[in-house]
Amino acid sequence: MSASRSTGTTDALGPDEDPEREPSAAPIPGSRLLAALLDGMDAALCAFDAQGAVTHWNREAERILGWSAAEAVGRRGFAGWAVRSADAGDVQKRLMSAMDAPGRQVHEFALLRKDGGRVLVRTQSSRVRGEDGRPAGVYCAFSEVHAQIDLERSIALSEALFEDASWGVVLVDVDLRPTVVNAYAARALGGGRITPLGRPLGELVVQGVEDLEGALQHVLAEGAPSSPAELWVTLRTADGDRRRCWRSGFLRLASPLAEEPVPLGVGWLFRDVTASKLAAQEADRVRFRANQLHRAARQAAECEDPMEAATTSLDYALAGFADHVVVDLLKDHASGERLVRAAATPSDAPGPCLPVSGGSIPVRYGTGHPALQAVERTGSVRAAAPAGAGESWAAEHRWPRDSVHALSAVLRSRGRTLGVVTFLRAANRSAFERPDVMYAESVAVRVASAVDLALLTAGTDADRETP
C-alpha cells in the first residue's frame, strides 16, 4: 500500500476503483510472520527472556542440535539438555551477559546434541529491549565452528585473490564484461583496476578477443574446461601493441541462493607466460635449424658437383625460414663490381634452388641495393618493403613479386668475397630478426665453401683444356 493511501489522502476512491488492491486481503499475523522469518534463516537462532527461558527456536537450530522448537521453548537456559552440567553455569553467564553490554558479543563453546554428541558452536548474542527501553532478553545466533571457519576462509581467499595474488583474477558477468579485476590482471591489461570494469573485452584486446570470448561463452554454457588453456592476445598500450600469451583457467560462477544453478558469470584466472613460451619457441627453432644444418651437411657431402652441394644446403635452409632464395656471384673477383645471378628458387611458386639455366645472368641492381650493400660492408643487410609498396618494391629489386622482407648475407671463403645469398619472405611472414641473421650467416659459410670449390674446379678444368 502506498504512503498516500495509508494516510487517507485517497480515501475518496473506493476499493473497486483500485485494480491493484485486493479487497479481501488480510494482514499476516505478526507471530506467524516472525515464525516464518525465523524458520527461513540460514543461521541457527534462539532467544531468551530476562530470566533466561528460551522463547524462540528456529529450524536451523533444530538441525544443528536435534532439539525441536517444542522441546526447546520454555526451558530455562541450556542446563540439563543442550549443554553439560559442568559447563551450564559458564555458558548461561556468558549468554545472558549480553543484556548488560552494548553491541554484539561473540563466544565459542560446546553444546550437546539430542543424540548425545557434542558440537562446537560460535555464537553472536545481543540484548533485546522492551517497550520501555530496558533490556528484556537476549537473542543468540549460532553456527557450527567449522562452517563459520569455512565461510571465513572463503572470504579471506576471495580478498587475497583480489589483492595479493601472483596471477590475474577477473570476474566476468554474463555479458562478458569485467566486473572485478585484481592488481595483477589490471597490470596485464594495461590499466588500473577501475578502467576495465564494464567495458567490452574488445576494447582491451586488439587481437585474440574472439578466442577469449569463445572460451568464456563455452564456460557459461557447458562449464569449466578440464585443463588450462593458452591464449595468445595482442593488447593496445601507450607504448604500442604488445603480444602476450596467457595460460588461463575458467570457473563458472552460480548463485548459491537459487534453487537451480543460475550463472552469475565466469571467474577467469590467468598468468602471463609469454617469456617462457617465447623461450620454448626459440629453443625449438634453434633445435630445428641445427638439425637442418646437420642434414644439409650430410647431404651436401654426397654431391659430386660442388654447386649442387651449395643449392642443396640452401634447400634445407629454406624450410620454415624463407620463401625464396637467390644467389648472386661476383663475375670479376678482382674488381668486385658486378653481380650475376647464379642460382635461385622459382619466382612464381615454391620449389628447389637450382642453378640458372643457360649460364649466369647479370643482374641490374640499383645503387643502395641490399645485395650490393652486403658486398660493400662484408656483412649482412636486412630490408623490408615500405607500407603500401605492393609488388613494385620487389620488382625494383629484381626479386620475386611476393617478396616483402629480405636478408642478404655475404659469401666469404679464403678471405675473399665470392658473392651474396639473399633470403626472401612474403607478407604472411614476419620480418627477419637478429637470430635469423645468425642462421643465414651460418648457411652462407657452408654455401660459400661449396661455391669456392666449384670455382676452383671450374678453373682447374679450364687449365686442363688449354693446349
C-alpha positions, 0 to 999 in steps of 0.5 A, a space after each residue: 500500500 502506498 504512503 498516500 493511501 495509508 494516510 487517507 489522502 485517497 480515501 475518496 476512491 473506493 476499493 473497486 476503483 483500485 485494480 491493484 488492491 485486493 479487497 479481501 486481503 488480510 494482514 499476516 499475523 505478526 507471530 506467524 510472520 516472525 515464525 516464518 522469518 525465523 524458520 527461513 534463516 540460514 543461521 541457527 537462532 534462539 532467544 531468551 527472556 530476562 530470566 533466561 527461558 528460551 522463547 524462540 527456536 528456529 529450524 536451523 537450530 533444530 538441525 544443528 542440535 536435534 532439539 525441536 522448537 517444542 522441546 526447546 521453548 520454555 526451558 530455562 537456559 541450556 542446563 540439563 539438555 543442550 549443554 553439560 552440567 559442568 559447563 551450564 553455569 559458564 555458558 548461561 553467564 556468558 549468554 545472558 551477559 549480553 543484556 548488560 553490554 552494548 553491541 554484539 558479543 561473540 563466544 565459542 563453546 560446546 553444546 550437546 546434541 539430542 543424540 548425545 554428541 557434542 558440537 562446537 558452536 560460535 555464537 553472536 548474542 545481543 540484548 533485546 529491549 522492551 517497550 520501555 527501553 530496558 533490556 528484556 532478553 537476549 537473542 543468540 545466533 549460532 553456527 557450527 565452528 567449522 562452517 563459520 571457519 569455512 565461510 571465513 576462509 572463503 572470504 579471506 581467499 576471495 580478498 587475497 585473490 583480489 589483492 595479493 595474488 601472483 596471477 590475474 583474477 577477473 570476474 566476468 558477468 554474463 555479458 562478458 564484461 569485467 566486473 572485478 579485476 585484481 592488481 595483477 590482471 589490471 597490470 596485464 591489461 594495461 590499466 588500473 583496476 577501475 578502467 576495465 570494469 564494464 567495458 567490452 573485452 574488445 576494447 582491451 584486446 586488439 587481437 585474440 578477443 574472439 578466442 577469449 570470448 569463445 572460451 568464456 561463452 563455452 564456460 557459461 554454457 557447458 562449464 569449466 574446461 578440464 585443463 588450462 588453456 593458452 591464449 595468445 592476445 595482442 593488447 593496445 598500450 601507450 607504448 604500442 601493441 604488445 603480444 602476450 600469451 596467457 595460460 588461463 583457467 575458467 570457473 563458472 560462477 552460480 548463485 548459491 541462493 537459487 534453487 537451480 544453478 543460475 550463472 552469475 558469470 565466469 571467474 577467469 584466472 590467468 598468468 602471463 607466460 609469454 617469456 617462457 613460451 617465447 623461450 620454448 619457441 626459440 629453443 625449438 627453432 634453434 633445435 630445428 635449424 641445427 638439425 637442418 644444418 646437420 642434414 644439409 651437411 650430410 647431404 651436401 657431402 654426397 654431391 659430386 658437383 660442388 654447386 649442387 652441394 651449395 643449392 642443396 644446403 640452401 634447400 634445407 635452409 629454406 624450410 620454415 625460414 624463407 620463401 625464396 632464395 637467390 644467389 648472386 656471384 661476383 663475375 670479376 673477383 678482382 674488381 668486385 663490381 658486378 653481380 650475376 645471378 647464379 642460382 635461385 628458387 622459382 619466382 612464381 611458386 615454391 620449389 628447389 634452388 637450382 642453378 640458372 639455366 643457360 649460364 649466369 645472368 647479370 643482374 641490374 641492381 640499383 645503387 643502395 641495393 641490399 645485395 650490393 650493400 652486403 658486398 660493400 660492408 662484408 656483412 649482412 643487410 636486412 630490408 623490408 618493403 615500405 607500407 603500401 609498396 605492393 609488388 613494385 618494391 620487389 620488382 625494383 629489386 629484381 626479386 620475386 613479386 611476393 617478396 616483402 622482407 629480405 636478408 642478404 648475407 655475404 659469401 666469404 671463403 679464403 678471405 675473399 668475397 665470392 658473392 651474396 645469398 639473399 633470403 626472401 619472405 612474403 607478407 604472411 611472414 614476419 620480418 627477419 630478426 637478429 637470430 635469423 641473421 645468425 642462421 643465414 650467416 651460418 648457411 652462407 659459410 657452408 654455401 660459400 665453401 661449396 661455391 669456392 670449390 666449384 670455382 676452383 674446379 671450374 678453373 682447374 678444368 679450364 687449365 686442363 683444356 688449354 693446349 
